[in-house]
């Protein structure tokens, strides 16, 4: 199960990078940022659930 958790954490970090990249643009797409934040939250919840087991 640990390899799966590590993969989810890597994807979570990649989403952080995507949010940061979009936020740095002159006119950031707020809808895109919101969508990525939702994906990030889902991953965080999945990671938490898997770590609790």
N, C-alpha and C positions, 0 to 999 in steps of 0.2 A: 504494500500500500504506500510505502514511503516514496517510491519513484513517482507515483501518481501525484502525491502531495507536492513533491518538488517541481513537477511539470506545471501544476496549477500556480504555484508561487512564481515560477518564471513567467507565465502568461500574465499574472497580476502585475509584475514589474514592467512588462512590456506595455501594458495598458497605461501605467503611470507615465512612461516615456511618450506614449501617443498623446495623452492629455497635455503634458508639458509642451510638446511640439506644436500642438494646435493652439495652445494659449499664447505662444510666442509670435504667432502670425499677426500681421497688422490688423486684420479683421477676423478674429477667431470665430469659427462656426460653433455657436453655443449649443445648437441642437446636437451636433456631432460630439461635443464634449459631454453633454448630458447622457447620450447613448453609451459612450465608453465608460462613464462613471457607473451606469447601471450594470454593465458587463463586469466591471471590476468588483462591484458589491456582490454580485452573484458568485463570483469566484471566491471572494473572501468568505462568504457563507458556506460554500462547499468545502473549503479548506478547514474552516472551524469545525464543521460537522465531522469530517474525516479524522481530524486530530483528536476529537473527543471520543472516538470509538476505540 
